[in-house]
Amino acid sequence: MKKHQIQVKKRDLATNVKQLRRDGVVPGNVFGASYKSQAIQFSTKSFKDLFAQVGESGVVYLNLDKKETPAMIDELQLDPVTDEPIHVSFKVVNLLEKVTAQIPVKTTGEIDIAEAVLVTVLGEIEVEALPTDLPEKFEIDVTQLTKVGQSITLADLKYDRDKVEIVIGEGGLEAPVLLVQEVAEEVEEVEEPTETEVIGEKEGEETESVEEDEKAGVQTKEEEAS
């Protein structure tokens, strides 16, 4: 297995991080259970090249002060507009202790089923393994799906079962990862006619009511006079 490394330097907390980013440098930090947290910085280009190879589940060796420290990406923050990395946190790992990680699902090929759509139920799958045994991804060839209702379950995935264990949820190993569903037919909504308010009728009703009130008032005055 290829050893992935990146050169990092200690970062002065007083340094303006916006200026670092403009200079092509990513601010970050590294921490661990028995490792004193350290603010670091590294080349944006170097990190992007590294991330393209290891993703968030691969082991990275941080070269700091002439020492190699095995770590994994714990958190990656991206700029919402440019999608450039703006901060990265690394977690130091013990290569002899198992860790849990979310492994992405990648599909190859395309389905050729009339009036059907491929639904990704699980975009990531949680697994447990030694850091160096973690798979980079779960790759699935979807051309094996030929009809509506077919699915790829956790039990169908190909991986080294001697080294990697899937963290099973409520659905067990039969939980679907991908599913072929029939395209739902859109039902055209029919607008119900709305009742039109007849203004004249209401005005007429109000006029009659006023006239009746006035007549009643006249009668009352005549009764009082008599």
Secondary structure, 3 states (H helix, E strand, C coil): CCCCEEECEECCCCCCHHHHHHCCEEEEEEEECCEEEEEEEEEHHHHHHHHHHHCCCCCEEEEECCEEEEEEEEEEEECCCCCCEEEEEEEECCCCCCEEEEEEEEEECCCCCCCEEEEECCCEEEEEECHHHCCCCEEEEHHHCCCCCCEEEHHHCCCCCCCCEECCCCCHHHCEEEEEEECCCCCCCCCCCCCCCCHHHHHHHHHHHHHHHHHHHHHHHHHHHC
